Amino acid sequence: MKLSKLSLFAALLFVFALVLAPAAEARGAKAPGGNTIYEIASSSPDFTTLTFALEATGLDAALNGSGQFTVFAPNDAAFAALEAANPGITAFLIDNPDTLASVLLYHVTDGRRWSNSLVNRNNPKPVQMLSGGFITVNPNAAITDTNSFGLVSPDSEILAANISASNGVIHVISEVLIP
């Protein structure tokens, strides 16, 4: 008898998942993924440098917790391009964890922000990052950032959008943003 109650319970859960998940997506909501932002990044071969940087600053704990965040995640190629354009910057950032944390926080904003809420075709709006700076996601999915010196960094592009995590959303980007 216990087996049939368990089977009935599993069937009910399956039916709820089939009925409720599409209803949520029809309203524009996306169901959260099962892994945290940190778990997704650390299990991907494309984010080894980002994972190392998160661990070096202790920010891995925040992105492995229950708070909701959106991360504009530079892949390993983005970090390699930063080093190629600025030889020695990787060693400098590793030797200066507060500066590294500032750079990482310039890639994170509060809440779950899907790409459709970031891109306003008529009037792109700045998004405040946890570092205090702002970025703008343009209609072509390019990210424009103005650093604290008033210089506009080269546009980064969103390569993959809306990777759902249990604690937020990841958008993979092509450049490391410098605050």
Secondary structure, DSSP 8 states (H G I E B T S, - for coil): -HHHHHHHHHHHHHHHHHHHHHHHHHTT-----SS-HHHHHHT-GGGHHHHHHHHHHTTTTGGGSSS-EEEEEE-HHHHHHHHHHSTTHHHHHHH-HHHHHHHHHTTEEES---HHHH--SSS--EEE-TTS-EEEE-TTSEEEEB-TTS-B---EEEEEEEEEETTEEEEEESS----
